[in-house]
Amino acid sequence: MRPPPLRPWPLPPLSSTCWEGNAVDEPGGEMPVKGTTLDLIAEEVSACRKCPLAGSRTKAVPGEGPGNARMMFVGEAPGRDEDLSGRPFVGRGGKLLSAALETVGTSRKEVFITNVVKCRPPRNRVPLKLERDTCKGAHLTRELETLGPKVVVLLGRTASFSMQGVRALGEVRGKLIERDGRTYLSTYHPAAILRNPRLRSTFEGDLKTALAASRRNKPPK
């Protein structure tokens, strides 16, 4: 007698809710919910070949955080640790940022973190205009429009220049600036704090300003 045909083991139905609230180990936060536009953007980032940086990267680094975050942080580009892990701000600068967020009364799990460019430039050089413009148009602008954060915190000169056209960080640092219907605040990049720890109190003061702005008119829990 022939044995009965093998039947595949039944799989549970796909549901975006199975991804909600899955936090990753510090210094990371919550990954975007599976099936949302942010998740689709992340998949496109991981497969992106739109500029020459794709040829030298280990992993592309999409933004990371909850889809309802009221604060969005934008850095310059992934570094070595981010290039290896595929996640933003996981090195020394990321640990400093996570600690600063805790100090001012929030956490990394409550904010969205990304970079102007999603691939590490060779030898950590400043991203070229072609790289910045390509990645901003293909990914960063869509992350911003999809998330719709209350406040966008620009970390360092490259992020401030890319998003606001400001060449001198000192001209805008710590100020809430309305532009194209959004509120921006520029501050130091965590790497600058590592080089000069005396800037940390100023950095944390800027984060407090951004946090307070993000919580205005926040609906009660």
Contacts in CASP RR format, 6 or more apart in sequence:
PFRMAT RR
TARGET T0000
AUTHOR 0000-0000-0000
METHOD contacts of the structure
MODEL  1
MRPPPLRPWPLPPLSSTCWEGNAVDEPGGEMPVKGTTLDLIAEEVSACRK
CPLAGSRTKAVPGEGPGNARMMFVGEAPGRDEDLSGRPFVGRGGKLLSAA
LETVGTSRKEVFITNVVKCRPPRNRVPLKLERDTCKGAHLTRELETLGPK
VVVLLGRTASFSMQGVRALGEVRGKLIERDGRTYLSTYHPAAILRNPRLR
STFEGDLKTALAASRRNKPPK
16 33 0 8 1.000
16 34 0 8 1.000
16 35 0 8 1.000
16 36 0 8 1.000
18 34 0 8 1.000
19 31 0 8 1.000
19 33 0 8 1.000
19 34 0 8 1.000
19 35 0 8 1.000
19 39 0 8 1.000
20 33 0 8 1.000
21 30 0 8 1.000
21 33 0 8 1.000
21 66 0 8 1.000
22 30 0 8 1.000
22 31 0 8 1.000
23 29 0 8 1.000
23 30 0 8 1.000
23 109 0 8 1.000
24 30 0 8 1.000
24 31 0 8 1.000
24 87 0 8 1.000
26 98 0 8 1.000
26 108 0 8 1.000
27 89 0 8 1.000
27 90 0 8 1.000
27 91 0 8 1.000
27 94 0 8 1.000
27 95 0 8 1.000
27 97 0 8 1.000
27 98 0 8 1.000
27 108 0 8 1.000
28 64 0 8 1.000
28 87 0 8 1.000
28 89 0 8 1.000
28 90 0 8 1.000
28 98 0 8 1.000
28 108 0 8 1.000
28 109 0 8 1.000
29 64 0 8 1.000
29 65 0 8 1.000
29 66 0 8 1.000
29 108 0 8 1.000
29 109 0 8 1.000
30 64 0 8 1.000
30 65 0 8 1.000
30 66 0 8 1.000
30 109 0 8 1.000
31 39 0 8 1.000
31 64 0 8 1.000
31 65 0 8 1.000
32 38 0 8 1.000
32 39 0 8 1.000
32 42 0 8 1.000
32 63 0 8 1.000
32 64 0 8 1.000
32 65 0 8 1.000
32 66 0 8 1.000
32 67 0 8 1.000
33 39 0 8 1.000
33 66 0 8 1.000
33 67 0 8 1.000
36 67 0 8 1.000
36 146 0 8 1.000
37 142 0 8 1.000
37 146 0 8 1.000
38 63 0 8 1.000
38 67 0 8 1.000
38 143 0 8 1.000
38 146 0 8 1.000
38 147 0 8 1.000
41 62 0 8 1.000
41 139 0 8 1.000
41 142 0 8 1.000
41 143 0 8 1.000
41 146 0 8 1.000
42 62 0 8 1.000
42 63 0 8 1.000
44 138 0 8 1.000
44 139 0 8 1.000
45 60 0 8 1.000
45 61 0 8 1.000
45 62 0 8 1.000
45 63 0 8 1.000
45 118 0 8 1.000
45 139 0 8 1.000
46 59 0 8 1.000
46 60 0 8 1.000
46 62 0 8 1.000
47 60 0 8 1.000
48 54 0 8 1.000
48 60 0 8 1.000
48 118 0 8 1.000
48 119 0 8 1.000
48 135 0 8 1.000
48 138 0 8 1.000
48 139 0 8 1.000
49 55 0 8 1.000
50 134 0 8 1.000
50 135 0 8 1.000
50 138 0 8 1.000
51 117 0 8 1.000
51 119 0 8 1.000
51 130 0 8 1.000
51 131 0 8 1.000
51 134 0 8 1.000
51 135 0 8 1.000
52 131 0 8 1.000
53 117 0 8 1.000
53 119 0 8 1.000
53 120 0 8 1.000
53 121 0 8 1.000
53 127 0 8 1.000
53 131 0 8 1.000
54 60 0 8 1.000
54 119 0 8 1.000
56 119 0 8 1.000
56 120 0 8 1.000
56 122 0 8 1.000
57 78 0 8 1.000
57 83 0 8 1.000
57 119 0 8 1.000
57 120 0 8 1.000
58 83 0 8 1.000
58 84 0 8 1.000
58 86 0 8 1.000
58 120 0 8 1.000
59 83 0 8 1.000
59 84 0 8 1.000
59 85 0 8 1.000
59 86 0 8 1.000
60 86 0 8 1.000
60 118 0 8 1.000
60 119 0 8 1.000
61 78 0 8 1.000
61 82 0 8 1.000
61 83 0 8 1.000
61 86 0 8 1.000
61 87 0 8 1.000
61 88 0 8 1.000
61 115 0 8 1.000
61 118 0 8 1.000
61 119 0 8 1.000
61 120 0 8 1.000
62 86 0 8 1.000
62 88 0 8 1.000
62 114 0 8 1.000
62 118 0 8 1.000
62 139 0 8 1.000
63 88 0 8 1.000
63 112 0 8 1.000
63 113 0 8 1.000
63 114 0 8 1.000
63 115 0 8 1.000
63 118 0 8 1.000
63 143 0 8 1.000
64 87 0 8 1.000
64 88 0 8 1.000
64 112 0 8 1.000
64 113 0 8 1.000
64 114 0 8 1.000
65 109 0 8 1.000
65 111 0 8 1.000
65 112 0 8 1.000
65 113 0 8 1.000
66 109 0 8 1.000
66 110 0 8 1.000
66 112 0 8 1.000
67 112 0 8 1.000
67 147 0 8 1.000
69 110 0 8 1.000
69 111 0 8 1.000
69 112 0 8 1.000
69 147 0 8 1.000
69 149 0 8 1.000
70 110 0 8 1.000
70 149 0 8 1.000
70 150 0 8 1.000
70 151 0 8 1.000
70 214 0 8 1.000
70 215 0 8 1.000
70 218 0 8 1.000
71 106 0 8 1.000
71 110 0 8 1.000
71 111 0 8 1.000
71 112 0 8 1.000
71 149 0 8 1.000
71 150 0 8 1.000
71 151 0 8 1.000
71 152 0 8 1.000
71 153 0 8 1.000
71 210 0 8 1.000
71 211 0 8 1.000
71 214 0 8 1.000
72 111 0 8 1.000
72 112 0 8 1.000
72 113 0 8 1.000
72 114 0 8 1.000
72 143 0 8 1.000
72 144 0 8 1.000
72 147 0 8 1.000
72 148 0 8 1.000
72 149 0 8 1.000
72 151 0 8 1.000
72 152 0 8 1.000
72 153 0 8 1.000
73 89 0 8 1.000
73 97 0 8 1.000
73 111 0 8 1.000
73 112 0 8 1.000
73 113 0 8 1.000
73 114 0 8 1.000
73 152 0 8 1.000
73 153 0 8 1.000
73 155 0 8 1.000
74 114 0 8 1.000
74 115 0 8 1.000
74 116 0 8 1.000
74 140 0 8 1.000
74 152 0 8 1.000
74 153 0 8 1.000
74 154 0 8 1.000
74 155 0 8 1.000
74 159 0 8 1.000
74 162 0 8 1.000
74 163 0 8 1.000
75 88 0 8 1.000
75 89 0 8 1.000
75 114 0 8 1.000
75 115 0 8 1.000
75 116 0 8 1.000
75 154 0 8 1.000
75 155 0 8 1.000
75 156 0 8 1.000
75 158 0 8 1.000
75 159 0 8 1.000
75 189 0 8 1.000
76 115 0 8 1.000
76 116 0 8 1.000
76 117 0 8 1.000
76 126 0 8 1.000
76 127 0 8 1.000
76 155 0 8 1.000
76 156 0 8 1.000
76 158 0 8 1.000
76 159 0 8 1.000
76 189 0 8 1.000
77 115 0 8 1.000
77 116 0 8 1.000
77 117 0 8 1.000
77 118 0 8 1.000
77 119 0 8 1.000
77 120 0 8 1.000
77 121 0 8 1.000
77 124 0 8 1.000
77 127 0 8 1.000
77 158 0 8 1.000
78 86 0 8 1.000
78 88 0 8 1.000
78 115 0 8 1.000
78 117 0 8 1.000
78 118 0 8 1.000
78 119 0 8 1.000
78 120 0 8 1.000
79 91 0 8 1.000
79 120 0 8 1.000
79 124 0 8 1.000
80 120 0 8 1.000
80 124 0 8 1.000
81 90 0 8 1.000
81 91 0 8 1.000
82 88 0 8 1.000
82 89 0 8 1.000
82 90 0 8 1.000
82 91 0 8 1.000
82 120 0 8 1.000
83 119 0 8 1.000
83 120 0 8 1.000
88 113 0 8 1.000
88 114 0 8 1.000
88 115 0 8 1.000
89 97 0 8 1.000
89 98 0 8 1.000
89 113 0 8 1.000
89 190 0 8 1.000
92 190 0 8 1.000
92 194 0 8 1.000
93 190 0 8 1.000
93 191 0 8 1.000
93 193 0 8 1.000
93 194 0 8 1.000
94 190 0 8 1.000
96 190 0 8 1.000
96 193 0 8 1.000
96 194 0 8 1.000
97 108 0 8 1.000
97 113 0 8 1.000
97 155 0 8 1.000
97 190 0 8 1.000
98 107 0 8 1.000
98 108 0 8 1.000
100 190 0 8 1.000
100 200 0 8 1.000
100 203 0 8 1.000
100 204 0 8 1.000
100 207 0 8 1.000
101 107 0 8 1.000
101 108 0 8 1.000
101 110 0 8 1.000
101 111 0 8 1.000
101 207 0 8 1.000
103 204 0 8 1.000
104 204 0 8 1.000
104 205 0 8 1.000
104 207 0 8 1.000
104 208 0 8 1.000
104 211 0 8 1.000
105 211 0 8 1.000
106 211 0 8 1.000
112 143 0 8 1.000
112 147 0 8 1.000
112 149 0 8 1.000
114 140 0 8 1.000
114 143 0 8 1.000
115 140 0 8 1.000
115 159 0 8 1.000
116 127 0 8 1.000
116 132 0 8 1.000
116 135 0 8 1.000
116 136 0 8 1.000
116 140 0 8 1.000
116 158 0 8 1.000
116 159 0 8 1.000
116 162 0 8 1.000
116 163 0 8 1.000
117 127 0 8 1.000
117 131 0 8 1.000
117 132 0 8 1.000
117 135 0 8 1.000
118 135 0 8 1.000
118 139 0 8 1.000
119 131 0 8 1.000
119 135 0 8 1.000
121 127 0 8 1.000
121 128 0 8 1.000
121 131 0 8 1.000
126 158 0 8 1.000
127 135 0 8 1.000
127 158 0 8 1.000
132 158 0 8 1.000
132 162 0 8 1.000
136 162 0 8 1.000
144 152 0 8 1.000
144 182 0 8 1.000
148 182 0 8 1.000
149 182 0 8 1.000
149 214 0 8 1.000
150 183 0 8 1.000
150 213 0 8 1.000
150 214 0 8 1.000
150 215 0 8 1.000
150 216 0 8 1.000
151 176 0 8 1.000
151 183 0 8 1.000
151 184 0 8 1.000
151 185 0 8 1.000
151 210 0 8 1.000
151 213 0 8 1.000
151 214 0 8 1.000
152 163 0 8 1.000
152 182 0 8 1.000
152 183 0 8 1.000
152 184 0 8 1.000
152 185 0 8 1.000
153 184 0 8 1.000
153 185 0 8 1.000
153 186 0 8 1.000
153 187 0 8 1.000
153 206 0 8 1.000
153 207 0 8 1.000
153 210 0 8 1.000
154 160 0 8 1.000
154 163 0 8 1.000
154 164 0 8 1.000
154 184 0 8 1.000
154 185 0 8 1.000
154 186 0 8 1.000
154 187 0 8 1.000
155 187 0 8 1.000
155 188 0 8 1.000
155 189 0 8 1.000
155 190 0 8 1.000
156 169 0 8 1.000
156 186 0 8 1.000
156 187 0 8 1.000
156 188 0 8 1.000
156 189 0 8 1.000
156 192 0 8 1.000
157 167 0 8 1.000
157 168 0 8 1.000
157 169 0 8 1.000
157 189 0 8 1.000
159 186 0 8 1.000
159 189 0 8 1.000
160 166 0 8 1.000
160 169 0 8 1.000
160 172 0 8 1.000
160 186 0 8 1.000
161 167 0 8 1.000
163 184 0 8 1.000
164 172 0 8 1.000
164 177 0 8 1.000
164 179 0 8 1.000
164 184 0 8 1.000
164 186 0 8 1.000
166 172 0 8 1.000
166 186 0 8 1.000
169 186 0 8 1.000
169 188 0 8 1.000
172 186 0 8 1.000
173 186 0 8 1.000
173 187 0 8 1.000
173 188 0 8 1.000
173 206 0 8 1.000
174 185 0 8 1.000
174 186 0 8 1.000
174 187 0 8 1.000
174 206 0 8 1.000
174 209 0 8 1.000
175 185 0 8 1.000
175 186 0 8 1.000
176 183 0 8 1.000
176 184 0 8 1.000
176 185 0 8 1.000
176 209 0 8 1.000
176 210 0 8 1.000
176 213 0 8 1.000
177 183 0 8 1.000
177 184 0 8 1.000
177 185 0 8 1.000
177 186 0 8 1.000
178 184 0 8 1.000
183 213 0 8 1.000
185 206 0 8 1.000
185 209 0 8 1.000
185 210 0 8 1.000
185 213 0 8 1.000
187 202 0 8 1.000
187 203 0 8 1.000
187 206 0 8 1.000
187 207 0 8 1.000
187 210 0 8 1.000
188 199 0 8 1.000
188 202 0 8 1.000
188 203 0 8 1.000
188 206 0 8 1.000
190 203 0 8 1.000
192 199 0 8 1.000
193 199 0 8 1.000
193 200 0 8 1.000
193 203 0 8 1.000
END
